[in-house]
């Protein structure tokens, strides 16, 4: 998709991937960045791709911290994994196979602006659902329930 720009940050295990796409002017591999530089790259993008293999065992119980970070920065998230933890938060779920991924990205690029905006600017929703106070209340409720079981 030469008409789209892709920024890749972090480590890539396979250096042949870096070499393969070096000649593509629309693909930019930044490597591992310090947080301030990462944010500079991150804020250039409208979308965050989260392309984990949903069939891989290590991805079965992942907490979507990078997805939440993207939502907190008002990026539109495109994910190959459905996160039940994010119930009530809008993000775009796409297939993980190459053909499905390509078709979905093309469909997203062609979406009308008003439809895309459903997935944008969700930082307040994420903050209100996942802030420290919410976590603290949840943990207190769990502890209260556990202590109640001990008395029975």
C-alpha positions, 0 to 999 in steps of 0.5 A: 500500500504505497499510498499509506505511511507506516512508522514502526517503533521498537525492536524487530527480531528479524533484520531481514524485514528492515532490509526488505522495506528500506527501499520503501519510502513510505515505511519508516523503521525507527527502532527502539526510541526513548519515550519523548522521541517515541511520542514525537513519532506517535503523534504524527500518526492518526492510527495505531496498529496492534497486529498481534497473532490472536492464535499465539498463546502469549497473546491470549491473556495480554493486557492491552497497555499499548492499545490503552496508551494509544487511546489515551493519546486519542489515536484510532486503534486498529487491532487484530485481537478483541480485548474483552477488558476494553468493553465499552471502548471503541476500536477497530477489530480486523483479521490477522491474516495478510489478505484480511488485514490489507482489505480491512486497512483499505476499507478503513482508509476509505471510511467517511470521516464521521464514521472514523470519529467514533473511534477517535478522541476516547481519552476521557472514556479510557480515563474514566473507566481505567483510572487508578481510582477505578482500579482501587475500587475494584481491588477493594471490592474483590478484597471485600468479597474475599473477606466475606467468603472467609466468614461463611 
